[in-house]
Amino acid sequence: MKFLRFRFLIVFMFLSVSTIIGCEQIGGEQIKDEDQVMIRHTQFPDETSSVEVSGPVQSYTITFAQEMDRNTVEEALKRSIWLPDVPVEYTFDWKANKKLELNVQFELTALNAYIHEPIAKTSYTIDLNQTEMKSGEKLHNIPMFETLVVNADEESAVIISLLSTPEIQSPVKTINSVLNQHYKLVFTEEMNKESVEQTITKHLGTEATLVFKWENEKELHVTVDSEDDEYNIDVTGATTAEGVLLQASPPFYVQIADMQTKITRLSLDGTEIQQFDFEDGITSFYSVLNDRYVAASRMKNFNVYDSFTHLHFMYDVNTGEKTHYPIEEDQSQVALLHYSGAGSFYADRRGFFYSKPTESNALNTDSAIVLNVDGYVHEAIFSLDKQHIIMAVGTSESTLHDLQLVIYDAADGNEVMRKKDSFNVGSNEIDMVMYPVSMRDQGEFVYITLKDEAMNDVHYMYDWSEDSITPMTFPIPYDDHIDFSASSDGNYTLYQADFSEWQLFEANEAGETLLTAFSSYRNAPPLWIEGTSQFVYMMETEQGLAMKVFDAQNKEESILDNYFFEKSNYNSFAFILSANEQYAYVVETVSEK
């Protein structure tokens, strides 16, 4: 389960358990020497630290290595298992003071009402630390067990989804664009249409214009026209065609973002302008592959108490189609281009990665290869020419001392190079989700950034021609972080000197020499044109935002004055997404608020 992978809870999951007992056999389950307590949800017995569940009734099996004082255990469980304003009953069934079958039953109506609250914390954590054994000793360093209740009903009578993105479905709390308020409800039974429409209107929680379109007796499409910031789509209380009342409904909470996103493709000779509009205004775009496929993500689920999750897809500018690709839910927004995780995954030769598809989201994998890497992949990227896959591989997610640079052939998926002992980053365990390895190939060199024992950035450079890894030095001072990018020939490098201030340096035998300094619009970084020593950047003019092209080799600058981007308010921005010798792609996100 990924929903509860809070990094500040890791300390509890890995605390050593004192070995005050020997190995015992209890109820057919063997308890290891280092374990004092095993907590298992009966529906998910293989999960050891967290579960995501539905329904008002939850059951657990708790196995102890020594006889326990029942009262202290039961009181600890009552303190642990509760939700605000939701009545709950507990049933304790003990066996020989060492094994407890626990049944927890929340009141359905109150549970359903609480789950539908926008910022409700619908999880609870079983904590048995400080409970007493029969001997009088207290338990210490016991790993906690967290349960997230996502739906009050064990089996939902309806699935609610975003019409344009069916992957976003109940139970969910999501962000949606004001331009895209179209939803689909699919019921398990034929419904009383009037009761459904009245119930949705009642529970929406805001003034809005609603348009209902029934596809059949079980499927309803709803369009919401609301200027409010949030609302709920809730059918609790609706009735079926047979008159059965729906006592609960999976939550579908929507927070509205007043945003519009579009991509403009400009030819660098100024002769072509093409725009791509996106109804889903909250999509984030982060690269263009092969002058055709736009890598993008959008938020799927959010909760102020839990992690944010994203959907990842490729948008084909030629056909207008978007294809979703599975990614581990706790990965970053740019996960398609920067894989991290277990060693078995897919690499699509167009230049991106994804997890293995399941039967429910089968994909055409003709352009992909399956990689099976020995170890944990801290970072994987494609080389600039898409011929190789470059990886930073270690033995586990939390360690870097054994990091190796590994390169695979993108044609056949075979390993072609592995460099050991190339990085000097110490031996401590660190949180690699908070402090990831990052790599980028800019042609002649691969730039690698990671953390040392003091959590400072450490930069290395892999030289393709020399097949060597060396530490990097920089011509400008910096504290703990530095932003830079180099031309594909490695002769020129851009450094961010301050917020929107950039400096261009040229490499020479003596090191690097400053050529020029300039400002780029609102921290939108300049971008090198693939395969050249030219870069593009945005600047503010009286007519609007304009794109400039700078030739580092010839030290010449030109402006594309055939198209200007709007300067709106502070919530609006524009940046260059990608640039090749023919086109530049610019993303504009505009908010009226």
Residue pairs with C-beta under 8 A, 6 or more apart in sequence:
1 47
1 50
1 51
1 52
1 148
2 307
2 309
2 328
2 329
2 330
3 50
3 52
3 148
3 306
3 307
3 309
3 329
4 49
4 50
4 123
4 146
4 148
4 306
4 307
5 307
5 330
5 433
6 306
6 307
7 431
7 433
7 434
9 144
9 146
10 431
12 143
12 144
13 49
13 143
15 141
15 143
16 34
16 141
17 34
17 35
17 36
17 141
17 142
17 143
18 36
18 140
18 141
19 33
19 34
20 36
20 66
20 137
21 33
21 36
21 65
21 66
22 33
23 30
23 31
23 32
23 33
24 30
24 31
24 65
25 31
26 63
26 64
26 65
26 98
26 99
27 63
27 95
27 99
29 38
29 63
31 38
31 63
31 65
35 65
36 64
36 65
36 66
36 139
36 142
37 62
37 63
37 64
37 65
37 128
37 139
37 142
38 61
38 62
38 63
39 60
39 61
39 62
39 126
39 128
39 145
40 47
40 48
40 60
40 61
40 62
40 63
41 47
41 51
41 53
41 58
41 59
41 60
41 145
41 147
42 59
42 60
42 61
43 51
43 53
43 59
44 51
44 53
45 61
48 143
48 145
49 143
49 144
49 145
49 146
50 145
50 146
50 147
50 148
51 146
51 147
51 148
52 148
52 150
53 147
53 148
53 149
53 150
54 149
54 150
54 151
54 152
54 153
54 154
54 155
54 156
54 171
54 250
55 149
55 151
55 152
55 153
55 154
55 155
56 105
56 106
56 107
56 108
56 111
56 152
56 154
57 103
57 104
57 105
57 106
57 154
58 103
58 104
58 147
58 149
59 101
59 102
59 103
59 104
60 100
60 101
60 102
60 104
60 126
60 145
61 99
61 100
61 101
61 102
62 73
62 99
62 100
62 102
62 128
63 98
63 99
63 100
64 97
64 98
64 99
64 100
64 133
65 98
66 98
66 133
66 134
66 135
67 96
67 97
67 98
67 133
67 134
67 135
68 97
68 98
68 131
68 132
68 133
68 134
69 131
69 132
69 133
69 134
70 92
70 94
70 97
72 130
72 131
72 132
73 100
73 128
73 131
74 90
74 92
76 127
76 128
76 130
76 131
77 90
77 92
77 102
77 126
77 128
78 90
79 127
80 124
80 125
80 126
80 127
80 128
81 88
81 90
81 104
81 124
81 126
81 147
82 88
82 124
83 106
83 111
83 114
83 122
83 124
83 149
84 114
84 120
85 110
85 114
86 106
86 107
86 110
86 111
86 114
87 106
87 107
87 110
88 104
88 105
88 106
88 107
89 104
89 105
90 102
90 103
90 104
91 102
91 103
91 104
91 105
92 100
92 101
92 102
93 100
93 101
93 102
93 103
94 100
95 101
97 134
106 149
106 152
108 152
108 153
108 247
108 248
109 247
109 248
111 149
111 152
111 248
112 152
112 153
112 236
112 247
112 248
112 249
114 120
114 122
115 122
115 149
115 150
115 151
115 152
115 171
115 251
116 203
116 232
116 234
116 236
116 249
116 251
116 253
118 173
118 230
118 232
118 253
118 255
119 303
119 304
119 305
121 305
122 148
122 149
122 150
123 146
123 147
123 148
123 149
123 305
123 306
124 146
124 147
124 149
125 144
125 145
125 146
125 147
126 144
126 145
126 146
126 147
127 142
127 144
128 139
128 142
129 138
129 139
129 140
129 141
129 142
130 138
130 139
130 140
131 138
131 139
132 138
132 139
133 139
148 306
150 171
150 250
150 251
151 170
151 171
151 248
151 250
151 251
152 248
153 247
153 248
153 249
153 250
156 170
156 171
156 188
156 249
156 250
157 187
157 188
157 189
157 235
157 246
157 249
158 170
158 185
158 186
158 187
158 188
158 235
158 246
158 249
158 250
159 169
159 170
159 185
159 186
159 250
160 169
160 170
160 183
160 184
160 185
160 233
160 235
160 250
160 252
161 167
161 168
161 169
161 170
161 183
161 184
161 186
162 168
162 169
162 174
162 176
162 180
162 182
162 183
162 184
163 182
163 183
163 184
163 221
164 180
164 182
164 279
164 280
165 280
165 298
165 311
166 184
167 300
167 311
167 324
168 174
168 300
168 301
168 311
169 252
170 249
170 250
170 251
170 252
171 250
171 251
171 252
172 251
172 252
172 253
172 300
172 301
173 251
173 253
173 255
173 301
173 302
173 303
174 252
174 253
174 254
174 255
174 299
174 300
174 301
174 302
175 254
175 255
175 256
175 257
175 282
175 299
175 302
176 254
176 255
176 256
176 257
176 282
177 256
177 257
177 258
177 259
177 260
177 279
177 280
177 281
177 282
178 227
178 256
178 257
178 258
178 259
178 281
179 260
179 279
179 280
179 281
180 279
180 280
180 281
181 223
181 224
181 225
181 226
181 254
181 256
182 221
182 222
182 223
182 224
183 221
183 222
183 223
183 224
183 233
183 252
184 219
184 220
184 221
184 222
185 196
185 219
185 220
185 221
185 222
185 233
185 235
186 218
186 219
187 218
187 219
187 220
187 240
188 218
189 218
189 240
189 241
189 242
189 244
190 217
190 218
190 240
190 241
190 242
191 217
191 218
191 220
191 238
191 239
191 240
191 241
192 238
192 239
192 240
192 241
192 243
193 212
193 214
193 217
193 220
195 237
195 238
195 239
196 220
196 235
196 238
197 210
197 212
198 238
199 234
199 235
199 236
199 237
199 238
200 210
200 212
200 222
200 233
200 234
200 235
200 238
201 210
202 237
203 232
203 233
203 234
203 235
203 236
203 237
204 210
204 224
204 226
204 231
204 232
204 233
204 234
205 230
205 231
205 232
206 226
206 228
206 230
206 231
207 226
207 228
208 224
208 225
208 226
208 228
208 231
209 224
209 225
209 226
210 222
210 223
210 224
210 225
211 222
211 223
211 225
212 220
212 221
212 222
213 220
213 221
213 222
213 223
214 220
214 221
215 221
217 241
222 233
224 231
226 256
228 256
229 255
229 256
230 253
230 254
230 255
230 256
231 253
231 254
231 256
232 251
232 252
232 253
232 254
233 252
233 254
234 249
234 251
234 252
235 246
235 249
236 246
236 247
236 248
236 249
237 245
237 246
238 245
238 246
238 249
239 245
239 246
240 246
255 302
257 281
257 282
257 591
258 591
258 592
258 593
259 281
259 282
259 589
259 590
259 591
260 277
260 278
260 281
260 589
260 590
260 591
261 278
261 280
261 281
261 282
261 283
261 285
261 587
261 588
261 589
261 590
262 275
262 276
262 277
262 278
262 587
262 588
263 275
263 276
263 278
263 285
263 294
263 317
263 577
263 585
263 586
263 587
263 588
264 273
264 274
264 275
264 276
264 563
264 565
264 585
264 586
264 588
265 272
265 273
265 274
265 275
265 276
265 317
265 583
265 584
265 585
266 272
266 273
266 547
266 560
266 563
266 583
266 584
266 585
266 586
267 273
267 582
267 583
268 529
268 536
268 549
268 560
268 579
268 581
268 582
268 583
268 584
270 560
270 561
270 562
272 583
273 562
273 563
276 315
276 317
280 298
281 589
282 298
282 299
283 296
283 297
283 298
284 296
284 297
284 298
284 333
285 294
285 295
285 296
285 315
285 577
285 587
286 295
286 296
286 297
286 333
286 334
286 337
286 577
287 294
287 295
287 334
287 337
287 577
287 578
288 294
288 295
288 577
288 578
288 585
289 295
289 314
289 350
289 351
289 352
290 350
290 351
291 580
291 582
291 583
292 316
292 317
292 318
293 314
293 315
293 316
293 317
293 350
294 314
294 315
294 317
294 577
294 585
295 312
295 314
295 334
295 336
295 337
295 352
296 312
296 313
296 314
296 315
296 322
297 310
297 311
297 312
297 313
297 333
297 334
297 335
297 336
298 310
298 311
299 308
299 309
299 310
299 311
300 309
300 310
300 311
300 329
301 308
301 309
302 308
302 309
307 329
307 330
309 329
309 330
310 327
310 329
310 331
310 333
310 335
311 324
312 324
312 325
312 327
312 335
312 336
312 354
313 322
313 323
313 324
313 325
314 322
314 323
314 325
314 336
314 350
314 352
315 321
315 322
316 322
316 323
323 363
324 361
325 336
325 352
325 354
325 355
325 357
325 363
326 354
326 355
326 356
326 357
326 358
326 361
327 335
327 336
327 354
327 355
328 335
328 341
328 355
330 433
331 340
331 341
332 338
332 436
335 353
336 352
336 353
336 354
337 351
337 352
337 353
337 381
337 382
338 353
338 379
338 380
338 381
338 438
338 439
339 345
339 347
339 353
339 354
339 377
339 379
339 380
339 381
340 377
340 378
340 379
340 380
340 432
340 436
340 437
341 355
341 376
341 377
342 376
342 377
343 371
343 372
343 373
343 374
343 375
343 376
343 377
343 393
344 356
344 370
344 371
344 372
344 373
345 353
345 354
345 355
345 356
345 370
345 371
345 377
345 380
346 353
346 354
346 355
346 356
346 357
346 365
346 368
346 369
346 370
346 371
347 353
347 368
347 369
347 371
347 380
347 382
347 389
347 408
347 410
347 413
348 354
348 365
348 367
348 368
349 367
349 368
349 369
349 386
349 410
349 411
350 367
350 386
351 382
351 386
352 382
353 380
354 363
356 370
357 363
357 365
369 410
369 412
369 413
370 413
371 389
371 408
371 413
373 391
373 393
373 406
373 408
374 393
375 393
375 394
375 395
375 404
376 393
376 394
376 395
376 396
376 397
377 391
377 392
377 393
378 391
378 392
378 393
378 394
378 397
378 400
378 403
378 432
378 436
378 437
378 450
379 391
379 392
379 436
379 437
379 438
379 439
380 389
380 390
380 391
380 392
381 389
381 390
381 391
381 439
381 440
381 441
382 388
382 389
382 390
382 410
382 441
383 389
383 390
383 410
383 441
383 446
384 441
384 442
384 443
384 488
384 530
386 410
387 409
387 410
387 411
388 407
388 408
388 409
388 410
388 416
389 407
389 408
389 409
389 410
390 405
390 406
390 407
390 439
390 441
390 446
390 462
391 405
391 406
391 407
391 408
392 403
392 404
392 405
392 406
392 437
392 439
392 448
392 450
393 403
393 404
393 405
393 406
394 400
394 402
394 403
394 404
395 402
397 432
397 433
398 429
398 430
398 431
398 432
399 427
399 429
399 430
400 423
400 425
400 426
400 430
400 432
400 437
400 450
400 451
401 425
401 426
401 427
401 428
403 422
403 423
403 425
403 437
403 450
404 418
404 419
404 420
404 422
405 417
405 418
405 419
405 422
405 448
405 462
405 469
406 415
406 417
406 418
406 419
407 415
407 416
407 417
407 418
408 414
408 415
408 416
409 415
409 416
417 467
419 469
422 460
422 469
423 448
423 450
423 458
423 460
423 469
424 452
424 458
425 450
425 451
425 452
425 453
425 458
426 452
426 453
427 453
428 453
430 451
430 455
435 450
435 451
435 455
437 448
437 449
437 450
438 448
438 449
438 450
439 446
439 447
439 448
439 449
440 446
440 447
440 485
441 447
442 485
442 486
442 487
442 488
442 490
442 528
443 486
443 487
443 488
443 489
443 490
443 531
444 463
444 464
444 465
444 488
444 489
444 490
445 461
445 462
445 463
445 464
445 486
445 490
446 461
446 462
446 464
447 459
447 460
447 461
447 472
447 484
447 486
448 459
448 460
448 461
448 462
448 469
449 457
449 458
449 459
449 460
450 457
450 458
450 460
451 457
451 458
452 458
455 480
456 480
457 480
457 481
457 482
458 471
459 471
459 472
459 474
459 482
460 469
460 470
460 471
460 472
461 469
461 470
461 471
461 472
462 468
462 469
463 469
463 470
474 482
474 484
474 495
475 495
475 505
475 511
475 512
475 514
476 482
476 495
476 497
476 503
482 495
482 496
483 495
483 496
483 525
484 493
484 494
484 495
484 496
485 493
485 494
485 525
485 526
485 527
485 528
486 492
486 493
486 494
486 528
487 493
487 528
487 532
487 533
487 535
487 552
488 528
488 530
488 531
488 532
488 533
489 533
490 507
491 506
491 507
491 533
491 552
491 553
492 504
492 505
492 506
492 507
492 515
492 533
492 552
492 553
493 504
493 505
493 507
493 512
494 502
494 503
494 504
494 505
494 526
494 528
494 535
495 502
495 503
495 505
496 502
496 525
497 503
497 517
499 523
500 519
500 520
500 521
500 522
500 523
501 517
501 518
501 519
502 517
502 518
502 519
502 520
502 525
502 526
502 537
503 514
503 516
503 517
504 514
504 515
504 516
504 517
504 518
504 550
504 552
505 512
505 513
505 514
505 515
506 512
506 513
506 515
506 552
515 552
515 555
516 555
518 537
518 550
519 539
520 526
520 537
520 538
520 539
521 537
521 538
521 539
521 540
521 545
521 574
522 573
524 537
524 538
524 573
524 574
524 575
524 576
525 537
525 575
526 535
526 536
526 537
526 550
526 576
527 535
527 536
527 537
527 576
527 578
527 579
527 584
528 534
528 535
528 579
529 535
529 536
529 549
529 579
529 580
529 581
529 584
530 579
530 580
530 581
531 580
531 581
532 581
533 551
533 552
533 553
534 549
534 550
534 551
534 552
535 549
535 550
535 552
535 579
536 547
536 548
536 549
536 550
536 576
536 579
536 584
537 547
537 548
537 550
537 576
538 545
538 546
538 547
538 548
538 565
538 574
538 575
538 576
538 586
539 545
539 546
539 547
539 548
539 559
540 546
540 567
541 564
543 561
543 564
544 564
544 565
544 566
544 567
545 564
545 565
545 566
545 567
545 574
546 559
546 560
546 561
546 564
546 565
547 559
547 560
547 563
547 576
547 584
547 586
548 557
548 558
548 559
548 560
549 557
549 558
549 559
549 560
550 556
550 557
551 557
565 574
565 586
565 588
566 572
566 574
566 588
566 590
568 590
568 591
569 591
569 592
571 591
571 593
572 588
572 589
572 590
572 591
573 588
573 589
574 586
574 587
574 588
574 589
575 586
575 587
576 584
576 585
576 586
576 587
577 585
577 586
577 587
578 584
578 585
579 585
